[in-house]
Amino acid sequence: MLSSLFIVWRESVEAMLVIGILYAWLKNNPQGEVGLRALWGGVVAGIALAGLLGWTMLAVQGELAGEALEWFQTAMLFLASLLIVQMVLWMQKHGRHMRQGLERELAQASEKRGVFGVAMVAALAVAREGAETVIFLYGMQMDDPAGSAIAFGAGVLLAGITAWIVNRGLGMLNYRNFFRVSGLLLLLFAVALLAAGTDRLIGMGALPPLVDPLWDTSLLLDDSSPSGALLSAFTGYRARPSLMLAIVYVAFWLAVLLVQRRLKRNA
């Protein structure tokens, strides 16, 4: 549940930062109150779109059974892992210019479509963060909906406190360090989801384990113990991994490091 709480907190803080940037731009814009009403309307619409996505995913799951449900849940694990990696890499590439980019989009939308354009930008920005949160939570807590609900509430509350601290100007959050540290943690969650999906494919017979187990560290830390299970949920640790899982794990980090190096070179 801690990993889900972190995801909700991270995504909520990001959404609140986006709303804060749009709010500050509109406060200094001639559209004034009308633009701000459009902003809040867009925020509500974005939350509703994310909620609709969550409802759709649960509805689809309710219609599936047996092997089809296994494939659907496994696909969501891989999708959540892919989206987390994409989000972290996107932030590394565009994070420094996020404010300028949002303000440019808002100015163009406001000029072309008035307050409707302002609402659209806000709705799409919030819906993007909300949709990612829904998919991440589904991948992490697909067998524990009660845990997801608790993690969601606690994560939003913590994000609200974080945003309040930032707005009060207490200087307790360094954006660059925030995105760097949280990005690393998100990559660990991503590889944990990838490991879970790979285990499912091996269990379904869609992937060969090759060698199983490749090693056994259960005497040091068993992944069925409370501390081992926590490490497994955060990093994909396995006490008795198969060779296939080890290959996927190493390939994931090599690919991420390669893309990060390329992004730094082109920055």
C-alpha positions in Angstrom: 0.0 0.0 0.0 3.0 2.3 0.6 3.9 2.2 -3.1 0.4 3.2 -4.1 0.4 6.0 -1.5 3.6 7.4 -3.0 2.2 7.2 -6.5 -0.9 9.1 -5.6 1.1 11.7 -3.7 3.6 12.2 -6.5 0.9 12.5 -9.2 -1.3 14.7 -7.0 1.6 17.1 -6.3 2.3 17.2 -10.0 -1.3 18.0 -10.8 -1.4 20.7 -8.1 1.8 22.3 -9.5 0.1 22.4 -13.0 -3.0 24.0 -11.6 -0.9 26.5 -9.6 1.0 27.5 -12.8 -2.3 28.0 -14.7 -3.9 29.9 -11.8 -0.9 32.2 -11.5 -1.0 32.9 -15.2 -4.8 33.7 -15.2 -4.4 36.0 -12.1 -2.2 38.2 -14.2 -4.4 37.9 -17.3 -7.1 40.3 -18.5 -9.7 37.5 -18.5 -9.6 37.6 -14.7 -12.5 35.9 -12.9 -14.0 34.4 -16.1 -10.7 32.6 -16.8 -10.5 31.4 -13.2 -14.0 29.9 -13.4 -13.0 28.2 -16.6 -9.9 26.8 -14.9 -11.9 25.2 -12.0 -14.4 23.9 -14.5 -11.6 22.3 -16.4 -10.1 20.8 -13.2 -13.5 19.2 -12.3 -13.8 17.9 -15.9 -10.3 16.4 -15.7 -11.1 14.6 -12.5 -14.3 13.3 -14.0 -12.5 12.0 -17.0 -10.0 10.1 -14.8 -12.9 8.7 -12.7 -14.6 7.6 -16.0 -11.4 5.7 -17.0 -11.2 4.0 -13.6 -14.9 3.0 -13.8 -14.3 1.7 -17.4 -11.4 -0.5 -16.3 -13.3 -2.0 -13.4 -16.3 -2.6 -15.7 -14.1 -4.4 -18.3 -12.6 -6.5 -15.5 -16.1 -7.4 -14.3 -17.0 -8.7 -17.8 -13.9 -10.9 -18.0 -13.1 -14.2 -16.4 -10.5 -17.0 -16.4 -7.7 -16.7 -19.0 -9.1 -13.5 -20.5 -9.0 -11.8 -17.1 -5.4 -13.0 -16.6 -4.3 -11.5 -19.9 -6.1 -8.2 -19.2 -4.5 -7.8 -15.7 -1.1 -8.8 -17.0 -1.4 -6.3 -19.9 -2.3 -3.5 -17.3 0.9 -4.4 -15.4 3.0 -3.9 -18.4 1.1 -0.7 -19.5 1.5 0.8 -16.0 5.2 0.0 -16.0 5.6 1.6 -19.5 3.7 4.7 -18.5 5.8 5.2 -15.4 9.0 5.0 -17.4 7.6 7.3 -20.1 6.5 9.9 -17.5 9.9 9.9 -15.7 11.8 10.3 -18.9 9.4 13.0 -20.1 9.9 14.9 -16.9 13.7 14.6 -17.3 13.5 16.1 -20.8 10.7 18.7 -20.3 10.5 19.3 -16.6 12.7 22.4 -16.6 10.5 24.0 -19.2 7.1 22.8 -18.0 6.0 26.2 -16.7 6.8 28.0 -20.0 5.2 25.2 -22.0 2.0 25.3 -20.1 1.8 29.1 -20.2 2.4 29.0 -23.9 -0.4 26.4 -24.5 -2.7 28.4 -22.3 -2.1 31.7 -24.1 -2.6 30.0 -27.5 -5.8 28.2 -26.3 -7.2 31.4 -24.7 -6.5 33.5 -27.9 -8.2 31.0 -30.2 -11.1 29.6 -28.1 -11.4 32.0 -25.2 -12.4 30.5 -21.8 -13.4 27.2 -23.4 -9.7 26.8 -24.4 -8.6 27.6 -20.9 -11.0 24.9 -19.5 -9.7 22.4 -22.1 -6.0 22.9 -21.2 -6.8 22.5 -17.5 -9.0 19.5 -18.1 -6.4 17.7 -20.3 -3.6 18.5 -17.8 -5.5 17.1 -14.8 -7.0 14.2 -16.7 -3.5 13.1 -17.8 -2.2 13.0 -14.2 -5.5 11.3 -13.0 -5.5 8.7 -15.8 -1.9 7.8 -15.0 -2.8 7.5 -11.3 -5.7 5.2 -12.1 -3.6 2.9 -14.3 -0.7 2.8 -11.8 -3.1 2.0 -8.9 -4.8 -0.7 -10.9 -1.5 -2.4 -11.6 -0.3 -2.2 -8.0 -3.5 -3.0 -6.1 -5.6 -5.0 -8.5 -6.3 -7.6 -5.8 -6.8 -5.1 -3.0 -9.4 -2.4 -3.9 -9.7 -1.4 -0.2 -6.0 -0.7 0.0 -6.2 1.4 -3.1 -9.0 3.5 -1.7 -7.0 4.2 1.6 -3.8 4.9 -0.4 -5.7 7.3 -2.7 -7.1 9.3 0.2 -3.9 9.4 2.2 -1.9 10.4 -1.0 -4.2 13.2 -1.9 -4.1 14.5 1.7 -0.3 14.4 1.8 -0.2 16.1 -1.6 -2.5 18.9 -0.3 -0.2 19.4 2.7 2.9 19.5 0.4 1.2 22.1 -1.9 0.2 24.2 1.1 3.8 24.1 2.4 5.1 25.2 -1.0 2.5 27.9 -1.3 3.4 29.2 2.1 6.9 29.7 0.9 8.6 27.7 3.6 11.2 26.5 1.1 10.9 22.9 2.2 10.6 21.5 -1.3 13.3 21.8 -4.0 11.6 21.0 -7.3 14.7 19.7 -8.9 15.5 17.3 -6.1 11.9 16.4 -5.7 11.6 15.2 -9.3 15.0 13.5 -9.2 14.4 11.5 -6.1 10.8 10.7 -6.8 11.7 9.8 -10.4 14.2 7.2 -9.2 11.6 5.7 -6.8 9.1 5.6 -9.7 11.5 3.7 -11.8 11.9 1.1 -9.0 8.1 0.8 -8.9 8.1 0.4 -12.7 10.5 -2.5 -12.6 8.5 -4.1 -9.8 5.4 -4.0 -12.0 7.4 -5.4 -14.9 8.7 -8.2 -12.7 5.1 -9.0 -11.6 3.9 -9.1 -15.2 6.8 -11.3 -16.3 6.0 -13.7 -13.4 2.4 -13.9 -14.6 3.5 -14.6 -18.2 5.8 -17.4 -16.9 3.0 -18.8 -14.8 0.6 -18.7 -17.7 3.2 -20.6 -19.9 3.5 -17.7 -22.3 7.2 -17.2 -21.4 9.8 -20.0 -20.5 11.5 -19.5 -17.1 14.8 -20.8 -18.8 16.4 -21.6 -15.4 14.3 -21.6 -12.3 15.5 -20.6 -9.8 18.6 -18.9 -10.9 19.7 -18.4 -7.3 18.2 -18.7 -3.8 18.6 -15.9 -1.2 15.6 -16.9 0.8 17.8 -17.6 3.8 19.0 -14.0 3.8 15.6 -12.4 2.8 12.6 -14.3 1.8 10.2 -12.3 -0.4 7.3 -13.9 1.4 8.3 -12.3 4.7 6.9 -8.9 5.6 10.2 -7.0 4.9 10.9 -9.1 1.8 7.3 -8.5 0.5 7.8 -4.8 1.0 11.1 -4.8 -0.9 9.5 -6.9 -3.6 6.6 -4.4 -4.0 9.0 -1.5 -4.2 11.8 -2.9 -6.4 10.7 -6.3 -7.9 13.1 -8.2 -5.6 12.7 -12.0 -5.8 14.6 -14.4 -3.5 14.4 -17.2 -6.1 14.2 -15.5 -9.5 14.1 -17.3 -12.8 16.7 -16.6 -15.5 14.0 -15.0 -17.7 13.1 -12.6 -14.9 16.8 -11.7 -14.3 17.2 -11.0 -18.1 14.1 -8.8 -18.1 15.3 -6.9 -15.0 18.8 -6.3 -16.4 17.4 -5.3 -19.8 15.0 -2.8 -18.2 17.8 -0.9 -16.4 20.1 -1.0 -19.4 17.4 0.5 -21.6 16.6 3.2 -19.0 20.2 4.1 -18.5 20.8 4.2 -22.3 17.8 6.6 -22.9 18.8 8.8 -19.9 22.3 9.1 -21.2 21.0 10.1 -24.7 18.7 12.7 -23.1 21.6 14.2 -21.2 23.7 14.3 -24.3 20.9 16.1 -26.3 20.0 18.5 -23.4 
